[in-house]
């Protein structure tokens, strides 16, 4: 299983909700076993630069590739990209 984790910060604080709502559209793409978009609680003062987190689980690399190749992925990216400042992504293989 591949865990896909992406961290976003909004360019302007007024755009945090628009970023979150825009990213929710990615949940309509079929290929993930689990898909979540959440606001960062910012409990840890060292993580206050991150506003929104996308967490998804995929059966394998092929499923993740199919997700990223879906037309809705490009459409969503096009809408959200102008609103974001930072984007960090990690894809990790689940060990247990």
N, C-alpha and C positions, 0 to 999 in steps of 0.2 A: 504494500500500500504506500502511496505517495501522499505526504502531507504538504499542501501548498499554502504558504502563509505570506501575505502581502500587507505591508504597512504603508499608510498614506498620511500625509499632512496636507491640509488645505492651504492654498495660497493666501486666502483671507479667512479669518475666523467666521465670517458670515456665510462662508461656503461649505462649512463642515457638513451640514445636513444635506446639502445638494450632492456632495461627494458620496455620502452614505447612501442616499436614495438612488443615485446613479449606479453605484456598484451592486445594489440589490438586484438589478436586472440580470446580472451574470448568473444568478440562481436559477434562471429559466433555461439555461443551457443544460442539456441532459448528461452526461458523462461523469458527474461527481456523485459520490456516495453520501457525502455530507457537504453542506455549503452554508456558511454563516458570514454576515457582515455586521460588525459591532463597533460601537464607539469605544475608544480607549478610556478607561476609567481614570487614568492619570493618578492612580494611588501612589505609584513610584515617582518621586520628583525627577528622576533621571530620564523618564520616558515621556515627558510632557510635549515633546516635539511631534509625537505621533497622535493623529486624531481618529483614524479609522483603521480597522483591521479586517482583512478578508481571510477566512480560514476555510479550506476545502480539503476533502479527502478523495483520492482517486485510486481505483483498483491497481493501475500500473501507469507507466510512462505513456503508453499508447492512449489511454483515456485522457490523461492530462493534455497531450498533444491535440487530440480531437476537440477538447474543450477550447483550447487556444485558437484552433482553426475555424471555430464556429463563427458565422457572420455577426452574431450578436456580440461576440467578444470585441471585434474591431469597432463596431458601432458604439459600444459602451466606452471603450477606451477613448474614442474620439470625443465623446461628450465630457468625460471626467478629466482628461489630461489637462485642458486649459484651467481647470479649477484647482489642480493640485500643485504642491511645491515639491514634496519628496515622495518617492516610491521605492521601497525596498522589498525584495521578494526572496523567498527561500523555498526550495523544494527538497524535502528530506524523505528518506525511506524510513518508514516506521519499523522499529526493531521488535516491538511486542504488541 
